[in-house]
Amino acid sequence: MFTSFEPKNTLLLGPGPSPVSESVLASLSKPTIGHLDSSFFVMMDEIKMMLRLLFSTTNDITFPVSGPGSAGMDTCVVNLVEPGDEVIVCINGAFGQRIAESVAKVGGIVTEVHSEWGAPTQPEQLEQALLKTPNCKIVSFVHAETSTGVRNDAKTLCEIAHRFGALTLVDAVTSLGGIPVCVDEWGIDAVFSGSQKCLSCPPGLSPVSFSQRAVNKANSRTSPIPSWFMDVTKVASYWTGQARAYHHTAPVNALYGLHQSLVDYHSEGKELAFTRHAAVSTELIKGLAILGLYPLVEKKYRLPQLVTVKVPEYLDEEKLRKVLLDTYDIEIGAGLGKLAGKVFRIGVMGNGARIENMQRLLSALSEVLVQDFISIKCKTEAFG
Ligand SMILES: *Cc1c(COP(=O)(O)O)cnc(C)c1O
């Protein structure tokens, strides 16, 4: 017979999902109510308010898309990009490339601006591309590139885009909650995030926000929005306004979880949360240095919430991750794409960003590397 699934208790210190607290887990198992229940609308309104605080915006259209971060990305893209629109996408990692693919799928004409993986997009690169693309309608980039651990200068990139009359479409999946995301002040027009990174909620929801300029662009399209589900003009009638019409059956319990994670987040306060992410990350990097492990990214571009660590020549990083997971119940992430095998990735996200978690990881690493590193180096088949 089939029996219930019993997940193990792993300390999640990879690139997401991050550790989910007891309070959020408990909220998920509360009784399911109807997605059109008036008390549920009250909770939805609170989610919107708490998301606006987090995004630093007054945008009316601010809500969680029912789907993972990638669904939020597609929501931004299908509403803003029309066939034939010229779009500049800054790429310095796997997630920038993903935006370029999404834009191309709806008929956008993509100009890719590439920088080295591990370095940020330089403002001059975007300026040069905009000079060569006078009809550019949208500039897109990833604020916190989780594949490399780099922070792109969102404020400056948005400023440049607006100077050239382009809208901005920003991936804030890993940035939201871990570092400031100032949607109104920086002039971000469409932004998407994810529940499972610095908000420490289970995966499956993608907070988005649209500026008035973005809403105008969606409303003044000459071609229809190429998605029924992600058409923001339709889904907004469920999330905003007086009528609250049925659009799709909202993931009721998942939204309890997001609500609770936002309550917990705001009861700490975002400034304290940013400080905690930065402080815990600094401690992690100090501890890694003692073990002879160093970050890939230069300090001024380094994200606190996602640390990419260079793999020393002697080390089999795949085996290292396997031992950490199997023996110590700690998950860290592999390198992605071009950085596969060259780095491993440590998430310092949400509830993961606590000193005691880093101490547990560092002591496991030191056992594996210092006492046991002969076995990693020589007896690799033992773990195969
Ligand atoms: C995780 C992540 C995504 C994708 O989110 P999913 O929830 O996996 O769809 C997109 N962009 C960045 C920067 C991410 O870290």
The ligand as an SDF file (V2000), in Angstrom:
LIG
                    3D

 15 15  0  0  0  0  0  0  0  0999 V2000
   15.1930   31.0360   -7.9190 C   0  0  0  0  0  0  0  0  0  0  0  0
   15.2930   32.1160   -8.9290 C   0  0  0  0  0  0  0  0  0  0  0  0
   14.4190   32.2280  -10.0210 C   0  0  0  0  0  0  0  0  0  0  0  0
   13.3950   31.1870  -10.3460 C   0  0  0  0  0  0  0  0  0  0  0  0
   12.4570   31.0240   -9.3640 O   0  0  0  0  0  0  0  0  0  0  0  0
   11.5960   29.6620   -9.3450 P   0  0  0  0  0  0  0  0  0  0  0  0
   10.7430   29.8380   -8.1460 O   0  0  0  0  0  0  0  0  0  0  0  0
   12.5630   28.5420   -9.2700 O   0  0  0  0  0  0  0  0  0  0  0  0
   10.8120   29.6260  -10.6140 O   0  0  0  0  0  0  0  0  0  0  0  0
   14.5540   33.3050  -10.8670 C   0  0  0  0  0  0  0  0  0  0  0  0
   15.4900   34.2350  -10.6720 N   0  0  0  0  0  0  0  0  0  0  0  0
   16.3590   34.1780   -9.6480 C   0  0  0  0  0  0  0  0  0  0  0  0
   17.3790   35.2380   -9.4910 C   0  0  0  0  0  0  0  0  0  0  0  0
   16.2830   33.1150   -8.7450 C   0  0  0  0  0  0  0  0  0  0  0  0
   17.1450   33.0390   -7.7300 O   0  0  0  0  0  0  0  0  0  0  0  0
  1  2  1  0
  2  3  1  0
  2 14  2  0
  3  4  1  0
  3 10  2  0
  4  5  1  0
  5  6  1  0
  6  7  2  0
  6  8  1  0
  6  9  1  0
 10 11  1  0
 11 12  2  0
 12 13  1  0
 12 14  1  0
 14 15  1  0
M  END
$$$$
